[in-house]
Amino acid sequence: MKIAFVPRKRESMPPKPVARRLAAALLALVTGLMPSLGKAKFDQLADLDAVSVATEPDFQVSAGRNLLRTWILLNFKQEQRLELASPEPLGPRLNLAYRSRKDYVQVDCKRNLYTELAIQVFPDTEGKGAPVYESTFERSGVPRVATPSTHEGTVLAFLCRGVRPN
């Protein structure tokens, strides 16, 4: 006796492409973390030439993978500019001014990589004022090597202390 597999007809919507499902999951994760951002306490790590760097004292560790995640606060000493494409197809580019940024980052201690998973850009220092820009998708998944004299290197060295030898 042979048993044949007969697929059931799906009555619901067809599944979304994998990339869209992953993007939706990341948005849900980051959006779920956003409310805690306003109440977060940041400890200053470094005062570099162009920016002071602070991070939350508590951060998440992905077991066995040497991946750490946390929110960081960057207070810039000079006003920064962020140039973005206009929401209108032929509109002028947007040029936004900001003084601080909060980034949700992931660092890979084993490979010395730094990835921004989400950012919020603010007009005033200490992450004050209404955000002038927020992003969860455009910057995610682009790891880069963290060099020692940058804010990325400072954050990586702090987070990876105890995970790998300094």
Secondary structure as UniProt FT lines:
FT   HELIX           18..39
FT   STRAND          43..47
FT   STRAND          51..55
FT   STRAND          60..62
FT   TURN            63..66
FT   STRAND          67..84
FT   TURN            89..90
FT   STRAND          94..108
FT   TURN            109..112
FT   STRAND          113..122
FT   HELIX           125..127
FT   STRAND          133..135
FT   TURN            138..141
FT   STRAND          144..145
FT   TURN            148..149
FT   HELIX           151..160
FT   TURN            162..163
//
